[in-house]
Amino acid sequence: VVSAKRRGRGHGGWSKDNPYLEERFVEFEIDIDPVSLTNRILAVREQIAKEWETDLDVLASANRRILESYFQYARNERDKREVDLQTTPDVAFERTAVNILNNHTGFQAQAGSPLRKGNFDLLYNLCTQAS
């Protein structure tokens, strides 16, 4: 049996501070088929696993681009300092790799899970924390 609170006090012009208004609940029964529920959970797990497999490849590729860009900028900065001692440093790395990370979930060929962007952010944060 599931019990859900309906719109509480203050709805329909009633004062939410009125002590004479009672909370309203609706109860209804839901039949749960464990086999069907298990199959759906496993299907969702499989879909998220496939998405994460793709996402890990994207993260690795973006990481390589960021590192290559960073080291290239560092070499260029070192060469500039040898020529001109008054130069200010450029950006640390090329931002296109970051844009790939921000936009890659919108360009997927297959349909993503409902929380696709959130799952990617979770994986990205997990990888960042682990590193």
C-alpha positions in Angstrom: 0.0 0.0 0.0 1.3 3.4 -1.0 0.3 6.5 0.8 0.8 9.9 -0.9 0.1 13.3 0.4 -2.2 15.3 -1.7 -1.9 19.0 -2.1 -1.6 20.2 1.4 -2.8 23.2 3.3 -3.1 26.5 1.5 -4.4 25.0 -1.8 -7.5 26.6 -3.4 -7.4 29.8 -1.5 -7.3 28.2 1.9 -4.8 29.6 4.4 -1.9 27.3 5.0 -1.8 28.3 8.6 -5.4 27.4 9.4 -5.2 24.9 12.3 -8.6 23.4 11.4 -7.5 22.1 8.0 -6.3 18.5 8.1 -3.6 17.0 5.9 -5.1 14.9 3.1 -3.6 11.6 2.0 -4.5 9.2 -0.8 -3.8 5.5 -0.5 -3.6 3.0 -3.3 -2.3 -0.5 -3.8 0.4 -1.4 -6.3 1.1 -5.0 -7.3 4.8 -5.7 -7.6 6.0 -8.5 -9.8 9.6 -9.2 -8.6 10.7 -11.0 -11.9 9.5 -8.1 -14.0 11.1 -5.5 -11.7 14.4 -7.4 -11.7 14.4 -7.6 -15.5 13.8 -3.8 -15.8 16.5 -3.1 -13.3 19.0 -5.3 -15.1 18.1 -3.6 -18.4 18.7 -0.2 -17.0 22.0 -1.3 -15.5 23.1 -2.7 -18.9 22.1 0.6 -20.6 24.0 2.7 -18.1 27.0 0.3 -18.4 27.1 0.8 -22.2 26.8 4.6 -21.8 29.7 4.6 -19.2 31.8 2.5 -21.5 31.4 5.2 -24.2 31.9 8.0 -21.7 35.1 6.5 -20.4 36.5 6.5 -24.0 35.4 10.2 -24.3 37.0 11.1 -21.0 40.3 9.4 -22.0 40.3 11.1 -25.4 39.6 14.5 -23.8 42.3 13.9 -21.2 44.9 13.1 -23.9 43.9 16.3 -25.8 44.2 18.4 -22.6 47.6 17.0 -21.7 49.0 17.4 -25.3 47.7 20.9 -25.4 49.1 21.7 -22.0 52.6 20.4 -22.8 52.5 22.2 -26.2 51.6 25.5 -24.5 54.3 24.9 -21.9 56.9 24.4 -24.7 55.7 27.5 -26.5 55.8 29.5 -23.3 59.4 28.3 -22.6 60.4 29.3 -26.1 58.8 32.8 -25.7 60.7 33.4 -22.4 64.0 32.7 -24.1 63.2 35.4 -26.7 61.2 37.9 -24.6 61.4 38.1 -20.8 58.4 40.3 -20.5 55.7 38.0 -21.9 52.7 37.0 -19.8 51.6 33.3 -19.9 48.8 32.2 -22.2 46.0 30.0 -21.2 47.0 26.6 -19.6 45.5 24.4 -22.3 43.2 24.4 -25.4 39.5 24.5 -24.3 38.1 22.4 -27.2 38.6 19.3 -25.1 36.5 20.7 -22.3 33.8 21.6 -24.8 33.8 18.0 -26.0 33.2 16.9 -22.5 30.3 19.4 -22.1 28.6 18.6 -25.4 29.3 15.0 -26.2 26.1 13.6 -24.6 23.9 15.6 -26.9 25.4 14.0 -30.0 24.9 10.3 -29.2 23.4 8.1 -31.9 21.5 5.8 -29.5 18.8 7.0 -27.1 20.3 7.8 -23.7 18.9 7.0 -20.3 16.6 9.6 -18.8 19.4 10.9 -16.5 22.1 10.7 -19.2 23.8 14.1 -18.4 23.7 13.4 -14.7 25.3 10.0 -15.1 28.0 11.5 -17.2 28.7 14.2 -14.6 28.8 11.5 -11.9 31.3 9.5 -13.9 33.4 12.6 -14.7 33.5 13.5 -11.0 34.3 10.0 -10.0 37.3 9.8 -12.4 38.5 13.2 -11.3 38.4 12.2 -7.7 40.1 8.9 -8.3 42.9 10.6 -10.2 
